[in-house]
Amino acid sequence: MKFAIAGGTGFVGKALVNELSKYDNEIVILTRRARNSNEKVNVRYTQWLTDNAFPVKDLQNTDIFINLAGESINSGRWTEERKNKIMSSRIEAVDAVLDIINQLERKPRALINASAIGIYGTSETKVFTENNEKLGTDFLAETVVKWEQEASKASSLGVRTVFCRFGIILEKAAGALPKMLLPYKLFIGGNIGSGKQWMSWIHLEDVVKGITFVIENEQIYGPVNFTAPQPLPMSDFGKTLAQVLHRPHWLPIPSFALRLLLGEMSTLVVEGQKVLPKKLLEHGYQFQYPELKMALKNIFS
């Protein structure tokens, strides 16, 4: 099969490329800057989103288009400028993908588009699945709603479209986990905020295998929650992390301090949502790491 991957140089993209390149697949990674050929013989790069880029010629006969591109939401305080960049980068990438698909002589069988569980808004009491029609109204939710609405235009081109609503992806060297590790490494780990907020997490390996599962199961379309089947309140998440690291869990960080420090971005850690992967489970996906302790032991082994 031939895959086109936008955002293939991010931590999720790299893991996905590593998995797909093990098999007899051709992989084209879309990138803003020119890059040398990948060390893997079946992986190459093509430029896009620049004035002198013409990626369509390299993407003819693409079977699966995967879009993971977008500005990171956790790399800086959410100023108005940052929020505009977070929103615009996602819409720009999706529009560019749609433009490419429009020009392809043969349309891909599927568009797998990144999304986020932030679409549901936050709650300490509700349980969210893909069946929830009432969505959040905060900045992150509104961003994801517009992201999915734009990507859904691929459906009108006859392309099966899937929105991968990622939870908190756990990986040792990237994403949210390294930031959560630091207090425990310094022996000052403890509850973040009230500790009651839900952490809907997923191991990076289940993200990758979940995406390949969705690709293989052509009856899956629309939103798909990428979260482990056993989310935890932040207090339990922290205690499990401390146990695996052999560190104490004792010094809380109050919500007001995080809001002062991070501003609106504090929503990512102070608030949360309990999200279940209903669609993946209904279609028979077997999680590699359904329990947090098992996932963390693997990551730190």
TIKE-628059 format. One line per 2 residues: for each residue z, y, x of N, C-alpha, C. Coordinates in nm, 3 decimals, decimal comma. Example, Ala and Ser with C-alpha at 12.3 -4.5 7.8 and 13.67 -1.06 7.14 Angstrom:
2
0,780:-0,569:1,319:0,780:-0,450:1,230:0,780:-0,330:1,320 ~ 0,708:-0,225:1,285:0,714:-0,106:1,367:0,787:0,003:1,290
This chain:
301
0,000:-0,120:0,084:0,000:0,000:0,000:0,000:0,125:0,087 ~ -0,049:0,233:0,032:-0,050:0,360:0,103:0,049:0,455:0,037
0,141:0,509:0,119:0,244:0,600:0,071:0,223:0,739:0,131 ~ 0,239:0,840:0,049:0,247:0,979:0,096:0,391:1,025:0,072
0,456:1,076:0,177:0,597:1,114:0,164:0,615:1,259:0,210 ~ 0,650:1,345:0,116:0,688:1,483:0,147:0,840:1,486:0,165
0,886:1,549:0,273:1,028:1,543:0,304:1,062:1,416:0,380 ~ 0,965:1,360:0,448:0,986:1,233:0,518:1,061:1,245:0,648
1,094:1,369:0,689:1,169:1,388:0,814:1,316:1,419:0,788 ~ 1,359:1,425:0,662:1,501:1,440:0,629:1,572:1,306:0,643
1,705:1,305:0,624:1,778:1,180:0,650:1,744:1,070:0,550 ~ 1,718:1,106:0,425:1,673:1,005:0,329:1,531:0,963:0,361
1,446:1,061:0,390:1,307:1,032:0,422:1,292:0,941:0,542 ~ 1,368:0,966:0,649:1,361:0,883:0,769:1,400:0,739:0,738
1,508:0,721:0,661:1,553:0,586:0,627:1,448:0,514:0,541 ~ 1,385:0,588:0,450:1,283:0,529:0,364:1,159:0,491:0,445
1,118:0,578:0,536:1,003:0,548:0,622:1,031:0,423:0,706 ~ 1,151:0,413:0,760:1,187:0,295:0,840:1,176:0,167:0,759
1,219:0,174:0,632:1,212:0,056:0,546:1,067:0,021:0,512 ~ 0,991:0,119:0,468:0,854:0,092:0,424:0,764:0,050:0,539
0,793:0,099:0,660:0,707:0,070:0,775:0,727:-0,072:0,828 ~ 0,830:-0,142:0,777:0,851:-0,281:0,819:0,742:-0,373:0,765
0,675:-0,328:0,662:0,580:-0,413:0,592:0,438:-0,360:0,615 ~ 0,342:-0,422:0,554:0,202:-0,386:0,577:0,164:-0,266:0,491
0,230:-0,154:0,516:0,204:-0,032:0,442:0,147:0,075:0,535 ~ 0,070:0,165:0,478:0,024:0,284:0,549:0,106:0,401:0,498
0,165:0,478:0,589:0,254:0,587:0,549:0,205:0,718:0,610 ~ 0,185:0,817:0,524:0,147:0,950:0,569:0,261:1,046:0,533
0,320:1,110:0,634:0,430:1,203:0,613:0,374:1,345:0,611 ~ 0,402:1,419:0,505:0,359:1,558:0,496:0,460:1,647:0,566
0,413:1,733:0,653:0,501:1,818:0,732:0,441:1,957:0,748 ~ 0,526:2,058:0,759:0,478:2,196:0,775:0,420:2,221:0,913
0,476:2,154:1,014:0,428:2,179:1,151:0,361:2,055:1,208 ~ 0,265:2,081:1,297:0,191:1,971:1,357:0,286:1,883:1,439
0,269:1,752:1,426:0,353:1,657:1,499:0,266:1,552:1,564 ~ 0,315:1,497:1,674:0,246:1,386:1,739:0,259:1,261:1,652
0,174:1,165:1,677:0,178:1,040:1,600:0,314:0,973:1,613 ~ 0,356:0,910:1,504:0,482:0,836:1,504:0,469:0,715:1,595
0,583:0,672:1,650:0,581:0,553:1,738:0,540:0,427:1,662 ~ 0,557:0,431:1,530:0,514:0,317:1,449:0,365:0,332:1,420
0,290:0,225:1,440:0,144:0,234:1,431:0,096:0,265:1,290 ~ 0,177:0,231:1,189:0,133:0,253:1,052:0,190:0,380:0,990
0,244:0,471:1,072:0,301:0,597:1,024:0,231:0,712:1,096 ~ 0,182:0,809:1,017:0,122:0,927:1,078:0,159:1,051:0,998
0,125:1,168:1,051:0,162:1,294:0,989:0,038:1,372:0,947 ~ 0,055:1,453:0,843:-0,048:1,550:0,806:0,021:1,679:0,764
-0,039:1,792:0,798:0,023:1,920:0,765:-0,002:1,958:0,620 ~ 0,096:2,030:0,564:0,080:2,086:0,430:0,162:2,215:0,422
0,144:2,289:0,314:0,217:2,414:0,288:0,195:2,520:0,396 ~ 0,083:2,512:0,464:0,043:2,617:0,559:-0,102:2,654:0,530
-0,141:2,772:0,575:-0,274:2,824:0,542:-0,387:2,736:0,595 ~ -0,366:2,674:0,711:-0,473:2,594:0,772:-0,457:2,445:0,747
-0,380:2,409:0,645:-0,356:2,268:0,616:-0,447:2,220:0,502 ~ -0,510:2,105:0,524:-0,596:2,044:0,422:-0,559:1,896:0,411
-0,443:1,866:0,349:-0,393:1,728:0,350:-0,469:1,631:0,261 ~ -0,550:1,682:0,167:-0,613:1,594:0,069:-0,697:1,486:0,136
-0,770:1,523:0,242:-0,859:1,425:0,308:-0,779:1,308:0,366 ~ -0,653:1,334:0,408:-0,571:1,227:0,464:-0,500:1,145:0,357
-0,502:1,194:0,233:-0,421:1,130:0,128:-0,505:1,060:0,022 ~ -0,636:1,054:0,043:-0,719:0,977:-0,049:-0,671:0,832:-0,051
-0,677:0,770:-0,169:-0,638:0,629:-0,189:-0,487:0,607:-0,173 ~ -0,409:0,714:-0,190:-0,263:0,699:-0,191:-0,220:0,622:-0,315
-0,136:0,521:-0,296:-0,085:0,443:-0,409:0,042:0,504:-0,468 ~ 0,133:0,549:-0,381:0,261:0,603:-0,425:0,286:0,735:-0,355
0,317:0,839:-0,433:0,351:0,970:-0,377:0,502:0,989:-0,393 ~ 0,571:1,018:-0,284:0,716:1,038:-0,287:0,747:1,180:-0,241
0,816:1,257:-0,324:0,849:1,395:-0,289:1,000:1,411:-0,276 ~ 1,045:1,430:-0,152:1,186:1,452:-0,122:1,210:1,593:-0,068
1,109:1,679:-0,076:1,114:1,808:-0,009:1,196:1,910:-0,088 ~ 1,269:1,994:-0,015:1,348:2,101:-0,076:1,456:2,150:0,017
1,489:2,277:0,008:1,594:2,338:0,089:1,728:2,270:0,063 ~ 1,804:2,242:0,168:1,936:2,180:0,153:2,029:2,269:0,072
2,108:2,207:-0,017:2,200:2,286:-0,099:2,336:2,306:-0,033 ~ 2,362:2,234:0,077:2,497:2,240:0,135:2,499:2,290:0,279
2,398:2,372:0,314:2,392:2,420:0,452:2,428:2,567:0,466 ~ 2,487:2,625:0,364:2,525:2,767:0,373:2,574:2,820:0,240
2,648:2,930:0,244:2,700:2,994:0,124:2,587:3,032:0,030 ~ 2,609:3,016:-0,101:2,506:3,043:-0,199:2,496:3,191:-0,230
2,435:3,267:-0,141:2,401:3,405:-0,172:2,283:3,403:-0,269 ~ 2,250:3,517:-0,327:2,134:3,523:-0,417:2,007:3,483:-0,342
1,997:3,524:-0,216:1,880:3,488:-0,135:1,873:3,337:-0,115 ~ 1,988:3,274:-0,086:1,991:3,129:-0,066:1,955:3,055:-0,194
2,011:3,103:-0,306:1,983:3,037:-0,433:1,834:3,045:-0,468 ~ 1,775:3,160:-0,441:1,631:3,174:-0,466:1,551:3,077:-0,380
1,596:3,057:-0,256:1,526:2,967:-0,164:1,543:2,822:-0,208 ~ 1,664:2,787:-0,253:1,690:2,651:-0,303:1,598:2,619:-0,420
1,587:2,714:-0,512:1,502:2,695:-0,630:1,354:2,695:-0,591 ~ 1,311:2,801:-0,522:1,168:2,818:-0,495:1,112:2,709:-0,406
1,192:2,659:-0,310:1,142:2,555:-0,220:1,108:2,428:-0,297 ~ 1,186:2,396:-0,399:1,161:2,277:-0,479:1,038:2,293:-0,567
1,027:2,408:-0,630:0,911:2,432:-0,717:0,783:2,439:-0,634 ~ 0,791:2,505:-0,518:0,674:2,515:-0,430:0,626:2,377:-0,387
0,720:2,291:-0,347:0,683:2,157:-0,302:0,620:2,076:-0,415 ~ 0,680:2,081:-0,534:0,626:2,005:-0,647:0,487:2,056:-0,683
0,469:2,189:-0,687:0,338:2,245:-0,720:0,232:2,202:-0,619 ~ 0,272:2,196:-0,491:0,178:2,153:-0,387:0,142:2,006:-0,406
0,241:1,924:-0,441:0,215:1,782:-0,468:0,118:1,767:-0,585 ~ 0,143:1,840:-0,693:0,056:1,833:-0,810:-0,086:1,877:-0,778
-0,097:1,981:-0,695:-0,229:2,029:-0,656:-0,305:1,921:-0,578 ~ -0,234:1,852:-0,488:-0,296:1,744:-0,411:-0,339:1,631:-0,504
-0,249:1,590:-0,594:-0,282:1,480:-0,687:-0,404:1,515:-0,771 ~ -0,412:1,641:-0,814:-0,527:1,687:-0,892:-0,658:1,667:-0,817
-0,653:1,683:-0,684:-0,775:1,677:-0,604:-0,810:1,536:-0,557 ~ -0,718:1,442:-0,574:-0,745:1,307:-0,529:-0,846:1,239:-0,620
-0,942:1,171:-0,561:-1,044:1,102:-0,640:-0,982:0,992:-0,724 ~ -0,884:0,921:-0,666:-0,810:0,819:-0,740:-0,663:0,860:-0,744
-0,607:0,874:-0,863:-0,469:0,919:-0,876:-0,372:0,810:-0,828 ~ -0,258:0,850:-0,770:-0,157:0,750:-0,731:-0,099:0,680:-0,852
-0,044:0,563:-0,830:0,016:0,486:-0,940:0,147:0,548:-0,986 ~ 0,215:0,619:-0,895:0,344:0,678:-0,932:0,376:0,798:-0,845
0,451:0,891:-0,902:0,515:0,999:-0,827:0,665:0,975:-0,837 ~ 0,728:0,954:-0,722:0,873:0,937:-0,715:0,929:1,070:-0,665
0,996:1,144:-0,750:1,040:1,280:-0,715:1,192:1,286:-0,705 ~ 1,239:1,349:-0,598:1,384:1,367:-0,582:1,438:1,453:-0,695
1,564:1,431:-0,729:1,636:1,509:-0,828:1,784:1,497:-0,794 ~ 1,872:1,536:-0,884:2,015:1,533:-0,852:2,099:1,521:-0,978
2,215:1,457:-0,963:2,306:1,442:-1,078:2,368:1,575:-1,117 ~ 2,348:1,678:-1,036:2,394:1,812:-1,073:2,335:1,860:-1,204
2,229:1,794:-1,250:2,165:1,831:-1,376:2,260:1,818:-1,495 ~ 2,362:1,731:-1,482:2,452:1,705:-1,595:2,562:1,810:-1,611
2,577:1,898:-1,512:2,693:1,986:-1,516:2,817:1,911:-1,471 ~ 2,933:1,971:-1,485:3,057:1,910:-1,435:3,153:1,879:-1,550
3,234:1,775:-1,528:3,335:1,737:-1,627:3,432:1,637:-1,565 ~ 3,557:1,645:-1,605:3,656:1,545:-1,562:3,672:1,434:-1,665
3,613:1,450:-1,783:3,636:1,354:-1,892:3,510:1,282:-1,940 ~ 3,394:1,343:-1,926:3,271:1,283:-1,978:3,213:1,181:-1,881
3,136:1,087:-1,938:3,061:0,990:-1,858:2,913:1,017:-1,883 ~ 2,837:1,028:-1,776:2,695:1,065:-1,788:2,605:0,947:-1,749
2,505:0,923:-1,833:2,398:0,829:-1,801:2,266:0,901:-1,825 ~ 2,156:0,829:-1,801:2,024:0,889:-1,822:2,000:0,922:-1,969
2,082:0,868:-2,059:2,064:0,894:-2,203:2,118:1,030:-2,246 ~ 2,197:1,095:-2,160:2,255:1,224:-2,197:2,145:1,329:-2,213
2,137:1,387:-2,332:2,037:1,491:-2,357:2,092:1,630:-2,331 ~ 2,223:1,647:-2,346:2,283:1,778:-2,320:2,309:1,790:-2,171
2,246:1,890:-2,110:2,253:1,908:-1,966:2,337:2,029:-1,930 ~ 2,369:2,044:-1,803:2,454:2,152:-1,757:2,386:2,288:-1,764
2,466:2,392:-1,744:2,412:2,529:-1,751:2,442:2,609:-1,625 ~ 2,506:2,548:-1,525:2,534:2,623:-1,402:2,408:2,629:-1,316
2,418:2,695:-1,200:2,301:2,716:-1,114:2,235:2,585:-1,073 ~ 2,316:2,488:-1,030:2,260:2,362:-0,982:2,188:2,288:-1,094
2,251:2,285:-1,212:2,189:2,218:-1,327:2,057:2,284:-1,365 ~ 2,056:2,416:-1,370:1,933:2,488:-1,406:1,823:2,464:-1,303
1,862:2,456:-1,175:1,764:2,429:-1,070:1,701:2,292:-1,090 ~ 1,783:2,191:-1,117:1,732:2,055:-1,131:1,648:2,042:-1,257
1,688:2,109:-1,365:1,609:2,106:-1,489:1,468:2,158:-1,462 ~ 1,458:2,273:-1,394:1,326:2,331:-1,365:1,247:2,243:-1,270
1,317:2,181:-1,175:1,255:2,090:-1,078:1,190:1,973:-1,151 ~ 1,265:1,910:-1,241:1,213:1,795:-1,315:1,102:1,837:-1,411
1,118:1,951:-1,476:1,015:1,996:-1,569:0,882:2,015:-1,497 ~ 0,888:2,071:-1,377:0,765:2,094:-1,301:0,704:1,961:-1,259
0,788:1,870:-1,208:0,737:1,740:-1,163:0,680:1,657:-1,277 ~ 0,733:1,677:-1,398:0,689:1,598:-1,513:0,542:1,623:-1,548
0,484:1,731:-1,495:0,343:1,760:-1,521:0,252:1,651:-1,465 ~ 0,304:1,572:-1,371:0,224:1,461:-1,317:0,193:1,358:-1,426
0,280:1,348:-1,524:0,258:1,251:-1,632:0,129:1,280:-1,708 ~ 0,097:1,409:-1,723:-0,026:1,446:-1,796:-0,151:1,409:-1,717
-0,134:1,377:-1,588:-0,246:1,332:-1,505:-0,255:1,179:-1,504 ~ -0,171:1,114:-1,586:-0,172:0,969:-1,593:-0,094:0,902:-1,483
-0,002:0,975:-1,421:0,078:0,922:-1,310:0,219:0,892:-1,359 ~ 0,264:0,768:-1,341:0,403:0,733:-1,374:0,497:0,820:-1,290
0,588:0,887:-1,356:0,673:0,983:-1,286:0,820:0,944:-1,301 ~ 0,890:0,939:-1,187:1,031:0,901:-1,182:1,109:1,012:-1,115
1,224:1,049:-1,175:1,313:1,149:-1,116:1,437:1,077:-1,062 ~ 1,450:1,073:-0,931:1,565:1,006:-0,869:1,682:1,102:-0,864
1,773:1,089:-0,958:1,889:1,179:-0,964:1,997:1,129:-0,868 ~ 1,991:1,181:-0,746:2,080:1,136:-0,641:2,222:1,188:-0,661
2,320:1,098:-0,638:2,459:1,139:-0,627:2,488:1,180:-0,484 ~ 2,615:1,172:-0,444:2,655:1,207:-0,308:2,618:1,090:-0,218
2,518:1,111:-0,133:2,466:1,004:-0,048:2,552:0,992:0,076 ~ 2,604:0,871:0,099:2,694:0,847:0,212:2,617:0,792:0,331
2,627:0,865:0,442:2,564:0,826:0,567:2,646:0,889:0,679 ~ 2,663:0,818:0,788:2,759:0,859:0,891:2,727:0,993:0,955
2,600:1,020:0,980:2,564:1,137:1,061:2,499:1,250:0,984 ~ 2,482:1,236:0,853:2,413:1,339:0,776:2,468:1,345:0,634
2,430:1,450:0,562:2,476:1,465:0,424:2,619:1,516:0,417 ~ 2,689:1,480:0,309:2,823:1,534:0,283:2,933:1,464:0,363
2,913:1,337:0,398:3,022:1,259:0,457:3,075:1,316:0,589 ~ 2,990:1,359:0,684:3,046:1,415:0,809:3,139:1,533:0,786
3,110:1,617:0,685:3,197:1,730:0,655:3,331:1,683:0,598 ~ 3,328:1,575:0,520:3,451:1,521:0,463:3,535:1,450:0,569
3,468:1,400:0,674:3,537:1,326:0,778:3,626:1,414:0,865 ~ 3,581:1,536:0,891:3,647:1,619:0,992:3,798:1,633:0,972
3,848:1,666:0,851:3,993:1,678:0,835:4,067:1,548:0,869 ~ 4,008:1,434:0,835:4,074:1,306:0,864:4,075:1,278:1,014
3,968:1,316:1,083:3,966:1,299:1,228:4,075:1,383:1,295 ~ 4,107:1,497:1,230:4,211:1,585:1,284:4,350:1,553:1,228
4,359:1,442:1,152:4,484:1,395:1,092:4,540:1,494:0,989 ~ 4,452:1,570:0,923:4,497:1,665:0,820:4,421:1,642:0,689
4,371:1,520:0,669:4,297:1,492:0,547:4,388:1,485:0,425 ~ 4,332:1,514:0,309:4,407:1,508:0,184:4,317:1,544:0,068
4,378:1,558:-0,051:4,300:1,591:-0,170:4,224:1,722:-0,151 ~ 4,101:1,724:-0,199:4,024:1,847:-0,206:4,029:1,895:-0,350
4,085:2,014:-0,370:4,104:2,062:-0,506:4,210:1,981:-0,579 ~ 4,188:1,959:-0,708:4,287:1,888:-0,789:4,293:1,740:-0,756
4,186:1,686:-0,701:4,178:1,541:-0,677:4,133:1,464:-0,799 ~ 4,124:1,532:-0,915:4,085:1,465:-1,039:3,934:1,465:-1,060
3,864:1,551:-0,985:3,719:1,559:-1,004:3,652:1,430:-0,957 ~ 3,547:1,391:-1,029:3,481:1,263:-1,002:3,384:1,274:-0,886
3,380:1,169:-0,805:3,285:1,158:-0,695:3,188:1,044:-0,729 ~ 3,067:1,081:-0,763:2,964:0,981:-0,792:2,879:0,966:-0,667
2,907:0,861:-0,592:2,852:0,844:-0,457:2,752:0,728:-0,455 ~ 2,679:0,716:-0,344:2,590:0,603:-0,324:2,564:0,586:-0,175
2,561:0,464:-0,128:2,530:0,433:0,012:2,381:0,459:0,036 ~ 2,348:0,513:0,154:2,208:0,542:0,187:2,119:0,420:0,172
2,171:0,303:0,208:2,090:0,180:0,197:2,052:0,153:0,053 ~ 2,142:0,182:-0,043:2,110:0,162:-0,184:2,011:0,268:-0,234
2,012:0,385:-0,174:1,910:0,485:-0,208:1,772:0,430:-0,172 ~ 1,759:0,381:-0,049:1,631:0,331:-0,001:1,587:0,209:-0,081
1,675:0,112:-0,098:1,638:-0,009:-0,171:1,617:0,020:-0,319 ~ 1,692:0,119:-0,372:1,672:0,160:-0,511:1,535:0,221:-0,532
1,489:0,302:-0,437:1,356:0,363:-0,448:1,249:0,254:-0,443 ~ 1,262:0,159:-0,352:1,161:0,052:-0,345:1,165:-0,034:-0,472
1,284:-0,050:-0,530:1,298:-0,124:-0,657:1,223:-0,052:-0,769 ~ 1,238:0,079:-0,775:1,170:0,159:-0,877:1,019:0,153:-0,858
0,974:0,156:-0,733:0,831:0,146:-0,706:0,775:0,013:-0,756 ~ 0,848:-0,094:-0,731:0,801:-0,228:-0,767:0,807:-0,254:-0,916
0,900:-0,189:-0,987:0,917:-0,212:-1,131:0,848:-0,100:-1,209 ~ 0,723:-0,126:-1,245:0,639:-0,021:-1,301:0,678:0,020:-1,442
0,770:-0,054:-1,503:0,816:-0,015:-1,637:0,924:0,093:-1,631 ~ 0,971:0,127:-1,510:1,073:0,231:-1,495:1,005:0,366:-1,478
1,045:0,462:-1,561:0,991:0,598:-1,549:1,097:0,696:-1,599 ~ 1,073:0,824:-1,575:1,168:0,927:-1,618:1,289:0,932:-1,526
1,403:0,985:-1,576:1,522:1,000:-1,492:1,588:0,866:-1,459 ~ 1,631:0,852:-1,334:1,704:0,733:-1,288:1,821:0,781:-1,203
1,943:0,746:-1,244:2,062:0,786:-1,168:2,078:0,699:-1,044 ~ 2,084:0,763:-0,929:2,108:0,693:-0,803:2,253:0,716:-0,763
2,342:0,639:-0,825:2,485:0,642:-0,795:2,536:0,499:-0,798 ~ 2,640:0,472:-0,721:2,702:0,339:-0,725:2,768:0,318:-0,862
2,782:0,192:-0,904:2,838:0,166:-1,038:2,987:0,192:-1,049 ~ 3,054:0,226:-0,938:3,197:0,251:-0,943:3,232:0,387:-0,881
3,206:0,497:-0,956:3,248:0,629:-0,907:3,400:0,637:-0,905 ~ 3,454:0,732:-0,829:3,599:0,745:-0,814:3,642:0,890:-0,825
3,766:0,915:-0,872:3,821:1,051:-0,860:3,835:1,086:-0,711 ~ 3,827:1,214:-0,681:3,833:1,259:-0,542:3,958:1,207:-0,470
4,072:1,202:-0,539:4,195:1,155:-0,474:4,180:1,010:-0,426 ~ 4,121:0,924:-0,510:4,100:0,784:-0,472:3,994:0,771:-0,363
3,892:0,856:-0,371:3,788:0,857:-0,268:3,852:0,890:-0,133 ~ 3,935:0,995:-0,130:3,999:1,037:-0,006:4,094:0,932:0,049
4,170:0,870:-0,038:4,264:0,766:0,006:4,191:0,646:0,066 ~ 4,077:0,610:0,004:3,998:0,498:0,056:3,938:0,534:0,191
3,890:0,656:0,203:3,834:0,702:0,330:3,941:0,700:0,439 ~ 4,060:0,748:0,406:4,171:0,750:0,502:4,207:0,608:0,546
4,209:0,517:0,451:4,244:0,378:0,480:4,144:0,314:0,577 ~ 4,015:0,337:0,551:3,911:0,279:0,636:3,915:0,340:0,777
3,948:0,470:0,784:3,953:0,538:0,914:4,087:0,521:0,985 ~ 4,185:0,463:0,915:4,322:0,450:0,968:4,380:0,587:1,000
4,367:0,676:0,902:4,419:0,811:0,914:4,505:0,843:0,791 ~ 4,597:0,939:0,802:4,679:0,975:0,685:4,599:1,056:0,583
4,645:1,048:0,459:4,588:1,128:0,349:4,707:1,204:0,291 ~ 4,723:1,330:0,333:4,848:1,396:0,295:4,837:1,547:0,271
4,743:1,616:0,336:4,743:1,763:0,329:4,634:1,811:0,233 ~ 4,671:1,857:0,114:4,570:1,900:0,017:4,507:2,035:0,054
4,383:2,052:0,011:4,313:2,180:0,024:4,298:2,236:-0,117 ~ 4,369:2,345:-0,151:4,366:2,394:-0,290:4,229:2,450:-0,329
4,200:2,441:-0,458:4,070:2,485:-0,509:4,044:2,632:-0,480 ~ 4,145:2,716:-0,496:4,124:2,860:-0,478:4,081:2,892:-0,335
4,134:2,816:-0,238:4,098:2,839:-0,098:3,952:2,805:-0,074 ~ 3,907:2,696:-0,135:3,767:2,657:-0,119:3,674:2,756:-0,187
3,717:2,809:-0,302:3,633:2,907:-0,371:3,622:3,036:-0,289 ~ 3,733:3,074:-0,225:3,729:3,192:-0,138:3,637:3,169:-0,019
3,644:3,048:0,037:3,568:3,016:0,157:3,420:2,995:0,127 ~ 3,390:2,923:0,020:3,253:2,879:-0,005:3,183:2,954:-0,118
3,260:3,028:-0,198:3,200:3,095:-0,312:3,151:2,995:-0,415 ~ 3,035:3,022:-0,475:2,982:2,937:-0,581:2,950:2,796:-0,532
2,923:2,782:-0,403:2,892:2,651:-0,347:3,011:2,555:-0,355 ~ 3,132:2,609:-0,375:3,251:2,525:-0,387:3,242:2,427:-0,504
3,153:2,458:-0,600:3,130:2,367:-0,713:3,101:2,225:-0,666 ~ 3,034:2,213:-0,552:2,994:2,081:-0,501:3,112:1,991:-0,470
3,228:2,052:-0,433:3,343:1,971:-0,394:3,463:1,986:-0,489 ~ 3,474:2,103:-0,553:3,590:2,130:-0,641:3,570:2,067:-0,778
3,444:2,060:-0,822:3,413:2,002:-0,952:3,325:1,879:-0,930 ~ 3,308:1,801:-1,033:3,227:1,680:-1,018:3,188:1,623:-1,152
3,128:1,505:-1,149:3,088:1,439:-1,273:3,087:1,288:-1,251 ~ 3,123:1,215:-1,356:3,122:1,069:-1,352:2,987:1,021:-1,404
2,905:0,973:-1,310:2,767:0,935:-1,343:2,747:0,787:-1,315 ~ 2,690:0,717:-1,412:2,667:0,573:-1,398:2,517:0,542:-1,388
2,478:0,442:-1,309:2,337:0,409:-1,288:2,285:0,313:-1,396 ~ 2,291:0,355:-1,519:2,261:0,268:-1,633:2,121:0,205:-1,622
2,022:0,286:-1,589:1,884:0,236:-1,590:1,861:0,134:-1,479 ~ 1,911:0,160:-1,360:1,895:0,063:-1,250:1,961:-0,069:-1,286
2,082:-0,064:-1,342:2,153:-0,186:-1,377:2,082:-0,262:-1,489 ~ 2,033:-0,190:-1,588:1,963:-0,255:-1,700:1,836:-0,327:-1,654
1,774:-0,276:-1,549:1,651:-0,338:-1,500:1,678:-0,443:-1,392 ~ 1,807:-0,467:-1,363:1,842:-0,578:-1,274:1,859:-0,545:-1,128
1,874:-0,416:-1,094:1,896:-0,384:-0,954:2,034:-0,432:-0,910 ~ 2,041:-0,498:-0,796:2,167:-0,548:-0,740:2,211:-0,455:-0,626
2,318:-0,381:-0,647:2,365:-0,288:-0,546:2,415:-0,362:-0,422 ~ 2,375:-0,313:-0,305:2,424:-0,368:-0,180:2,571:-0,332:-0,160
2,607:-0,211:-0,205:2,743:-0,158:-0,185:2,794:-0,096:-0,316 ~ 2,840:-0,181:-0,409:2,889:-0,129:-0,537:3,028:-0,066:-0,527
3,105:-0,103:-0,422:3,242:-0,053:-0,407:3,253:0,037:-0,284 ~ 3,334:0,144:-0,296:3,342:0,242:-0,189:3,395:0,183:-0,059
3,500:0,102:-0,066:3,560:0,048:0,057:3,457:-0,033:0,134 ~ 3,380:-0,112:0,062:3,276:-0,193:0,124:3,171:-0,103:0,190
3,134:0,004:0,122:3,033:0,097:0,173:3,082:0,166:0,301 ~ 3,205:0,215:0,297:3,259:0,287:0,413:3,279:0,194:0,533
3,323:0,071:0,508:3,340:-0,024:0,618:3,207:-0,051:0,686 ~ 3,100:-0,059:0,607:2,968:-0,078:0,666:2,927:0,044:0,749
2,949:0,163:0,694:2,908:0,285:0,763:2,981:0,302:0,897 ~ 3,110:0,266:0,901:3,189:0,288:1,021:3,208:0,163:1,106
3,135:0,057:1,070:3,147:-0,067:1,149:3,085:-0,049:1,286
